[in-house]
Amino acid sequence: MSIRHKLLKLFDGQGNQVLSGQLLAKRLGVTRTSVWKHVLALQNAGIPIQSVGRHGYRLEGHADFSLSDLLAPDHAKQWYTPHYHVSTASTQTLAKAGAALQLPEGHVWVAETQSGGRGRLDRKWESPFGGLWFSLLLRPKLAPAQVPSLTLTAGWVLSSAIKAVIGIDAKLKWPNDLLIREGKHWKKCAGILTEMSGQLDRTEWVVLGVGLNVNNVIPAALRNQAIALAEKTHQTIPRKQLFDVFMRLFHTAYGTYKKEGFDAFRTDYWASYSRPNDTVRLKSSFGVIQGIVRGVDASGALIVESRRKIRHLSEGEIVS
Ligand code: BT5
């Protein structure tokens, strides 16, 4: 474990308590100047460590550094291989580089902060400290056309993991969002980005990027549309536990998916749907339509009733 990881771990579970430079230096076996330099590097990476005059340092907000435990040796037993970063531009970029290096499936890149987090269509994904941002490399033996429904499966697994760990019902919005109800409004707590490479009949790799707002502060500009789980629980949520449960449930679901396809998850997906049978506006390659969402089919396409016709949409997004 690097000095920086050890430094982060020392803040874990300390709440907003001030830790003196002297104490940190002693625990890390380095000088106080060295502590200061590492703190500065962490601050530059977006970790909210505050210098408190001459007294020392403290963390602002919800402190949870459980993710750095991914590097603990007991993780060698897992089906996946974690790579932990304090900060990076985007875990998608790291995972795609891993795919290009021919790494096998199961490698997963996790970061405390991302400076260039991405959503679909190159949209920006805000990734401050406190969220769960990771990208999982998969090499499924599937035709590329089947891959989008893997995103739906992952969304359903993520909502199951949230329910299992903190008891919150995060509902699904086709194709890749998780929403939480706030009064009359639905707010986004997570999004999934799937990127892939392959030929017509063969998938080479899939990178499944998961962004989940957990303990992070939502930037002001997104507050009317986005929410973090801790806003509901009013306490710091252990991100590693969420990650572990997601990875365990995903492993099982992925096995079923490879054998039976999305059909095995179709009923569960629909049971967790945010606005079943609601009228929505949808944007896809053939324009904008209005219709009633009636379900998802075995390929993961959205079934929409529009002007008394049933359509199956395999791509697009719900705009309102
Ligand atoms: C998504 O895109 O929802 C997919 C997000 C995937 C992020 C993960 S994090 C780990 C991995 N590394 C990456 O670089 N990306 C993946 P999309 O459906 O296009 O939604 C993007 C839109 O969501 C933005 O245009 C904003 O309106 C909104 N948004 C941005 N940041 C958000 C956040 N933290 N929480 C909720 N909404 C956000």
Boltz pocket constraint, residues with backbone or C-beta under 6 A from the ligand:
constraints:
  - pocket:
      binder: B
      contacts: [[A, 89], [A, 90], [A, 91], [A, 92], [A, 114], [A, 116], [A, 117], [A, 118], [A, 119], [A, 120], [A, 121], [A, 123], [A, 124], [A, 125], [A, 126], [A, 127], [A, 132], [A, 133], [A, 134], [A, 135], [A, 176], [A, 177], [A, 188], [A, 189], [A, 190], [A, 191], [A, 192], [A, 193], [A, 209], [A, 210], [A, 211], [A, 212], [A, 213], [A, 222], [A, 225], [A, 226], [A, 227]]
      max_distance: 6.0
